[in-house]
Amino acid sequence: MSIRIGILGYGNLGRGVECAIKHNPDTELVAVFTRRDPETVKILTETAKVYSVKDAEKLKDEIDVLIICGGSATDLPVQTPEYVKYFNVVDSFDTHKKIPEHFANVDKAAAESGHVGIISVGWDPGMFSLNRMYANAILTNGNDYTFWGKGVSQGHSDAVRRIKGVKDAKQYTIPVEAALEAVRNGENPELTTRQKHTRECFVVAEEGADLARIEEEIKTMPNYFDEYDTTVHFISQEELDRDHSGIPHGGFVIRSGKTGWNNENSHVIEYSLKLDSNPEFTSSVIVAYARAAYRMNQEGQKGCKTVFDVAPAYLSALDGAELRKKFL
Amino acid sequence: MSIRIGILGYGNLGRGVECAIKHNPDTELVAVFTRRDPETVKILTETAKVYSVKDAEKLKDEIDVLIICGGSATDLPVQTPEYVKYFNVVDSFDTHKKIPEHFANVDKAAAESGHVGIISVGWDPGMFSLNRMYANAILTNGNDYTFWGKGVSQGHSDAVRRIKGVKDAKQYTIPVEAALEAVRNGENPELTTRQKHTRECFVVAEEGADLARIEEEIKTMPNYFDEYDTTVHFISQEELDRDHSGIPHGGFVIRSGKTGWNNENSHVIEYSLKLDSNPEFTSSVIVAYARAAYRMNQEGQKGCKTVFDVAPAYLSALDGAELRKKFL
């Protein structure tokens, strides 16, 4: 029998989860819950139904894991502790400094209801976190580096779009190749924000807008751009739609460290991702962890978990003997 | 109180474990067990003692985890099931096709004695296995590639040294850069053995030996070299000692796969290692898993485990809240 999954929130991430379920035959999409009028939401899976979010609780016995696809700013802090009362849940909460609070809230509700809630699943937080942790446990004496990109930052694109005279925009975060190389060579460089990443913006300006002012406003925008070297390209809406409609992303997690009685040997561990679609890859990670949430709960586990707490085998549709044969 | 560790077998790997323990202040080396006369074995740790392997069982209450540093061919199949009767153990068993049998033997003995035995720990099998497994659980529709090197293959170096007229030799396995690039670009190439790796030999010949014959014997050696493009360099013993005394290794695990309703998006996950010292890195992984073996057993777990069965958090000296804060 397949693992019955519900999706709460049908945006880019929710649609990605729907696709990932299709790629995992031991999982099955049962329901999509939306805050919109369910009649207006068309999904791809013919065998699943769309419900109002208000009806979610009623389907608690028909869903093994609810994947919560809301935003970290205001949705997940409320939704995850709420729905773990009725379901095993997985979310992709990514507001780093609020993770302790979110973990505590989900843990309390999950412990009381007897469910498993896995939070902060995806690639960063998620697979990048795991790789930072594994690498630190192995090389205890070393340095960590994370580079992001090349990829689209939604937050930075939004910030550019809010500038007066900007009709549309896409922002790419790009790691600095020379910095990456220095890290890979085990040089343990101390890198400023500017030395690690550059930013590139493709901007569609409104007719007659002052392009020099727009460029200046982007490059000096506090927090978002002022600490980076930024390049601004003005292009047409057609060009933006044609060449920049994807949501690629990726990055690099590198740890270099020393071993030996007198630290005489150096090692470099690198994990990298090159993603055509940020939400679809994130969703693929989430569905693997949904499988884990279901299995861990079946074994009697409960409470809030992160990627650090989940034994790898729980993520795979294969059993232990198959995993050892195929991957060990 | 620190985790008390014993080492069985004091070769390259045993010495690496001793160094790794120094880098993990929550672990402590208590004893080294040797088949040699203990009087003749000098170790680096002043607070630890050397014992005959015959006395290992007597120290069962003074050691939390025994790390078994024997060879996979004849030592570990006997030692790991034997010593898991008295200790939690970790080994680096790497004879792939015999893993099911080894797992079953260790599991039976460990279940009876109530200990945890973690087998096949290191980087391949070990961290490479983990990364193959994680990547497959995430991208269910894709292709796997493992490249090894640049690094010293002990088995191939030994094979060259057995050739008549060869005094000493070192063999390096080297991944083919063009193949790596094709894989990274998501081209999903079908690669022959020859297309994936080349081999490079540095050979010290005996005086008056027939160099052409030696080179021919190397290049045509069945299984070891005949399926590869091999380069042979004849050098002096001084050059070999000066330039080729290290034991570097490493490699790349890459999975490329598709997501999306119609497989429209591609993704590449890559994990790579660049290691100055193969045995010291392997040892560093092993000590992290020794910590896990101890903790899992403290929680009441028993039986044979592999890297797939160990939740990542068990590997770190940090607690859950610290891990979430530092690495999530």
Chai-1 contact restraints between the chains, C-beta under 6 A:
chainA,res_idxA,chainB,res_idxB,connection_type,confidence,min_distance_angstrom,max_distance_angstrom,comment,restraint_id
A,C19,B,G260,contact,1.0,0.0,6.0,A-B,restraint_1
A,C19,B,W261,contact,1.0,0.0,6.0,A-B,restraint_2
A,H23,B,T140,contact,1.0,0.0,6.0,A-B,restraint_3
A,H23,B,N141,contact,1.0,0.0,6.0,A-B,restraint_4
A,N24,B,T140,contact,1.0,0.0,6.0,A-B,restraint_5
A,L44,B,W261,contact,1.0,0.0,6.0,A-B,restraint_6
A,I99,B,R324,contact,1.0,0.0,6.0,A-B,restraint_7
A,I99,B,L328,contact,1.0,0.0,6.0,A-B,restraint_8
A,S120,B,L328,contact,1.0,0.0,6.0,A-B,restraint_9
A,P125,B,L328,contact,1.0,0.0,6.0,A-B,restraint_10
A,S129,B,F327,contact,1.0,0.0,6.0,A-B,restraint_11
A,S129,B,L328,contact,1.0,0.0,6.0,A-B,restraint_12
A,R132,B,F327,contact,1.0,0.0,6.0,A-B,restraint_13
A,M133,B,P312,contact,1.0,0.0,6.0,A-B,restraint_14
A,M133,B,F327,contact,1.0,0.0,6.0,A-B,restraint_15
A,A137,B,A288,contact,1.0,0.0,6.0,A-B,restraint_16
A,A137,B,L315,contact,1.0,0.0,6.0,A-B,restraint_17
A,A137,B,S316,contact,1.0,0.0,6.0,A-B,restraint_18
A,I138,B,S284,contact,1.0,0.0,6.0,A-B,restraint_19
A,I138,B,V285,contact,1.0,0.0,6.0,A-B,restraint_20
A,I138,B,A288,contact,1.0,0.0,6.0,A-B,restraint_21
A,T140,B,H23,contact,1.0,0.0,6.0,A-B,restraint_22
A,T140,B,N24,contact,1.0,0.0,6.0,A-B,restraint_23
A,N141,B,H23,contact,1.0,0.0,6.0,A-B,restraint_24
A,T259,B,C19,contact,1.0,0.0,6.0,A-B,restraint_25
A,T259,B,E280,contact,1.0,0.0,6.0,A-B,restraint_26
A,T259,B,S284,contact,1.0,0.0,6.0,A-B,restraint_27
A,G260,B,C19,contact,1.0,0.0,6.0,A-B,restraint_28
A,G260,B,E280,contact,1.0,0.0,6.0,A-B,restraint_29
A,W261,B,C19,contact,1.0,0.0,6.0,A-B,restraint_30
A,W261,B,L44,contact,1.0,0.0,6.0,A-B,restraint_31
A,N265,B,D276,contact,1.0,0.0,6.0,A-B,restraint_32
A,N265,B,S277,contact,1.0,0.0,6.0,A-B,restraint_33
A,N265,B,E280,contact,1.0,0.0,6.0,A-B,restraint_34
A,S266,B,D276,contact,1.0,0.0,6.0,A-B,restraint_35
A,H267,B,L275,contact,1.0,0.0,6.0,A-B,restraint_36
A,H267,B,F281,contact,1.0,0.0,6.0,A-B,restraint_37
A,V268,B,K274,contact,1.0,0.0,6.0,A-B,restraint_38
A,I269,B,L273,contact,1.0,0.0,6.0,A-B,restraint_39
A,E270,B,S272,contact,1.0,0.0,6.0,A-B,restraint_40
A,Y271,B,Y271,contact,1.0,0.0,6.0,A-B,restraint_41
A,S272,B,E270,contact,1.0,0.0,6.0,A-B,restraint_42
A,L273,B,I269,contact,1.0,0.0,6.0,A-B,restraint_43
A,K274,B,V268,contact,1.0,0.0,6.0,A-B,restraint_44
A,L275,B,H267,contact,1.0,0.0,6.0,A-B,restraint_45
A,D276,B,N265,contact,1.0,0.0,6.0,A-B,restraint_46
A,D276,B,S266,contact,1.0,0.0,6.0,A-B,restraint_47
A,S277,B,N265,contact,1.0,0.0,6.0,A-B,restraint_48
A,E280,B,T259,contact,1.0,0.0,6.0,A-B,restraint_49
A,E280,B,G260,contact,1.0,0.0,6.0,A-B,restraint_50
A,E280,B,N265,contact,1.0,0.0,6.0,A-B,restraint_51
A,F281,B,H267,contact,1.0,0.0,6.0,A-B,restraint_52
A,S284,B,I138,contact,1.0,0.0,6.0,A-B,restraint_53
A,S284,B,T259,contact,1.0,0.0,6.0,A-B,restraint_54
A,V285,B,I138,contact,1.0,0.0,6.0,A-B,restraint_55
A,A288,B,A137,contact,1.0,0.0,6.0,A-B,restraint_56
A,A288,B,I138,contact,1.0,0.0,6.0,A-B,restraint_57
A,T306,B,L328,contact,1.0,0.0,6.0,A-B,restraint_58
A,F308,B,P312,contact,1.0,0.0,6.0,A-B,restraint_59
A,F308,B,A313,contact,1.0,0.0,6.0,A-B,restraint_60
A,F308,B,L323,contact,1.0,0.0,6.0,A-B,restraint_61
A,D309,B,A311,contact,1.0,0.0,6.0,A-B,restraint_62
A,D309,B,A313,contact,1.0,0.0,6.0,A-B,restraint_63
A,A311,B,D309,contact,1.0,0.0,6.0,A-B,restraint_64
A,A311,B,A311,contact,1.0,0.0,6.0,A-B,restraint_65
A,P312,B,M133,contact,1.0,0.0,6.0,A-B,restraint_66
A,P312,B,F308,contact,1.0,0.0,6.0,A-B,restraint_67
A,A313,B,F308,contact,1.0,0.0,6.0,A-B,restraint_68
A,A313,B,D309,contact,1.0,0.0,6.0,A-B,restraint_69
A,L315,B,A137,contact,1.0,0.0,6.0,A-B,restraint_70
A,S316,B,A137,contact,1.0,0.0,6.0,A-B,restraint_71
A,L323,B,F308,contact,1.0,0.0,6.0,A-B,restraint_72
A,R324,B,I99,contact,1.0,0.0,6.0,A-B,restraint_73
A,R324,B,T306,contact,1.0,0.0,6.0,A-B,restraint_74
A,F327,B,S129,contact,1.0,0.0,6.0,A-B,restraint_75
A,F327,B,R132,contact,1.0,0.0,6.0,A-B,restraint_76
A,F327,B,M133,contact,1.0,0.0,6.0,A-B,restraint_77
A,L328,B,I99,contact,1.0,0.0,6.0,A-B,restraint_78
A,L328,B,S120,contact,1.0,0.0,6.0,A-B,restraint_79
A,L328,B,P125,contact,1.0,0.0,6.0,A-B,restraint_80
A,L328,B,S129,contact,1.0,0.0,6.0,A-B,restraint_81
A,L328,B,T306,contact,1.0,0.0,6.0,A-B,restraint_82
